[in-house]
Amino acid sequence: MKFILELNQVSKQFGGIKAVRDLSVEFKQGKITALIGPNGAGKTTAFNLIGGLLRPDSGSVTFNGTRLLGKKPWHIASLGIGRLFQDIRLFRKMTVLENVMTAFQHQEGESLWRVMLAPWTEFKPEAKRKDQAMSLLEKVGLAEKAEALTENLSYGQQKLVAITRLLAADAKLLLLDEPTAGVNPVMICQLLATIKQLAAEGRTIIFVEHNMEVVRELAEWVIFMSAGRMMTVGKPHDVLADPNVRAAYIGRRYDDLHEGQKSNSWIKSGMPHAET
């Protein structure tokens, strides 16, 4: 299977703090990978290095055969890497539909002369983008919210809008930073169903998450980081059952889950279980 993203001996240091140390990992196309670890493990720094917000001190990042070192964030985004930030970045005073429409690439913008002399050249592309945006909103279950102001949506719905904007930008690799944090259980189910659907369509998902129930349900692979290093990688069950991982990060909560004690879990409220 093709590797869409490769990190080779990537390191980043801030003063005396080594945020990422010799990180080497490959990500398969169409797979969902969770990046877990305690605060300060280097997860967000790794995302910033992939997305071009930070430049590595050493090592290389390659996406679809293209080396990303030295490329600006907007150039990397145009190559097909999309980022969902912890602080959702939307135009809150615009409608959901307008938010999605602004994310399409290669928009020429309006021209006064074209509006006056050949208005059909302005209206036709606009209508096409609107149809495409509506199609994407239907895909994520937000079509009925198309004309609502984004600020009036729930937090989980706003995250879905942000993900839809990544689809409008034609992202092939989605970096999702804590996609379910602060989201109610019903919307978590919708978010996870959407993410699984995107992976099934061939998109690659890498997500940072502190909710181990979400990791166990969604991830096909799990990478555990600590102190800037990749400590272990494998299938969710194997990584989450590792005593060192539990001791460093998960604690007793996963022990309860591992024993099947889910009486207080939001998974029982309707989340489908992953195939085993």
N, C-alpha and C positions, 0 to 999 in steps of 0.2 A: 504494500500500500504506500502511496506517495506521502512524503513528508512535506507539509506546506510551510512549516516554520522550524528553523534550526538555530539554536543558541550554542555557540562554541566558546567555552572558557571565558564567559562574560563576567566582568568584575566592575564594581563601582564603589568608590570610597568617598565619604564626606568627612574631611578632616581626619580624625583618628578612628572614625567608625567605618567599618567595612560592611556596607549595606548588602552587597551581593558579592559572593566569592566564587570565582571559577565555575559559573553555572553553565553546564552543558546538558542540553535536553532537546529532543526532537518531538514534534507534534504531528500526528497523522491527520490527513484531510478527512473531514466529516466526523471526527470524534469529539467527545465532550470530556475535557480534562479539568479537574478541580485543583486549585493551588491553595493549600492550607498551611497553617502554621501560626504560632503566637504573634502578637503584636511585635513589630520590629524584626520579623523574620526575613523581610526583603521582598514580600509579594508585590506590593504596590510599586516598589522601585523596579522590579522586573518588568511590570507592565509599562512603566515610564520609559524604560530602555527599549522595549519593543516598539512603542509608539513614537519614539523620537523626542519626547519631552526631556530626556536626559541622554547624554552621550556616554557610552561606556569608557572606562579607563583602559580597558583591554578586552580582547575577544571580538567576536563578530555575531551579528544577527542577520539571518538570511530568510527572506520570504519569497516563496515561489521562484527560487533561483536568483533573486535580486538581493544584493547586499544592502542593508539599510544604514550602515554607518555613514554619518554626515548628512543624511537626508532630513529635511524639515518635516515636522509633524503633518502638515497639510499634504506634502508629497507622499508620505507614507500612507495617509488616509486614502489618497487617490489610487494607490496601488491595490487597495482592498482590505485594509485593516481598520476596523471600527472599534470605538471605545465607549463603554457605558461607565461614567464616573459615579463615585459615591454620591456626590452632589449633582443631582440631575440638571443637565444644562439644556433648558428649553426656553422658547419664547413664551413666557407665561401669559402675556396679554393677547396672544394670537390664538386662533382656533387650532384644534387638533389637526385638521386637514391642512391648514396653512403651515404648521410646523413641519409636517411630512413633506409638503411640496417644496419647501426651501432647501431640503437636504439633497435633492437630485443634483447630480454633477453636470457640468458643461452647459449651464444656463447662460444664454447670451445677455439677458436683461432686456429691459424695455428701451425702445427708441422712439422719440417724439416724431421723427420723420416717418418711421414705419407705421406708427399709429395713424398718422394723418393721410399718408399716401397709399399704404397697403395694409390696412388693419388686420386682414385675414392672416398675415404672416406673424402677427402677435398672438391672436386669439387661438389659433390652431395648436401651437405648442403648449399653451396654457391649459387648454382643454385636455390634451393628451396627458400632461403631468397630473392633472386632477383625477383623471380616470385611473392612472397608475397608483396614485396615492390612496384612492378609495379601495383599490384591489388589495393593497398592502394592509390597510386597516381592517378589511374583512378577514384577512389571513390571521391577524392577531386578536380578532374578536372585538374591535373597537369602532366598527363602521357606524354604529348608532351614536357615537360620541363625536363624529367628524366635525360638527358645527359648534361644539361646546368649547368654551375658553379652556385652555390647558390648565390654568390655575384652579379651575373648579373641579378638576378630576381628583380622584383619590391618589395617594402616593404610589400605589401599585400600578394604577392605570397610567400615571405619568411615566413610570419606568417602561411600560409597554410602548408608549409613544416614543420614548428615547430609542428603544430597540428598533421600532419601525423606521425611524430616521436613519439608522444604520443600514437597514435593508434598502431604503431609497437611495442611499449613497453607494449601493452595490458592494457592501462589505462581504468579503469571503471568509475573513477571520474576525470573530467577535471577542473582544476582551471585556468581560463583564465583572466589574468590581462590586462585590456584595449585592447581587441582583435582588435578593429577597429580604434584605435588611429593612426593617420598619414596615413590612408589607403584611396585610392580614392574611389568614390562612386560605380563604377562598381565592384571593388574587395570587397567592403563591402557587396554587394548583394551576392557574391559568398561565402564569409565567413559565413554570416548568414544562407544561405541555407545549407552549410556543417554542421554547428552547430545543426541546426534543424534536419538534417538527423541522426546525431550521437545520439541525444536524442531519436529519433524515434526507433533507434536500441537498446535502453535500457541503454545508457550511461547517467550519471548524469553530468550536467554542472552547475558550479557556476562561474559567471563572474563579474569582477569589470568594471564599465563603467561610463564615464561622459557624454556621448552623450545620452540624454534622448529619442531621436527618436529611437535609437537602442534598448534601454531598453523597450520602449513601443512596438516595433515590435517583439522582440525576447523573452523576459522574460515571464514565466508563473507565477512566484512569484518574489516579490521585497522585499528586506530587506533594510531599511534605517537606517544608523548608524550616530551618531554624538557624538563627544567627547568620543569615545570608547564604547559607549552603543548602543544596538539595540533599536531604538526609535519606529519603527513600522514595521509591516510585513503584506503583503497581495497581492492581485492582482494588476497588474501595474496601472490600471485606478484608483483604490482606493488610492494607496500610492502616485502616482504622483499628484492626485487632493487634497491631504491633505494640507491645508493652511500652517501648520507648516513645512512640507517638502519643499514646494515652497519658503517659506520665508527664510529657512535656506540654501537652496542649489540651487533650480532650477530657481527661479526668474521669470521674465516676459516671458521668451522664451517658457516655457511650457504653459503659459496662451494662447499664440498665437496658439500653437499646439492644445490645448484643444478646442479651438474655431474653429478648422478646417482650419486655415489660413496657408497653407503649400506651398504657391506659390514659395518660395525660398528653399524648402526642397529637398534634394537629394532623398527622398523617391519617389518623382514623376518621377524620372528618370528610374524607372523600378523595384523598390523593391516591392515584393508581400506583401499585407497587411495580418496581422495575422487574423485568423478566430475569430469571435466574438460569 
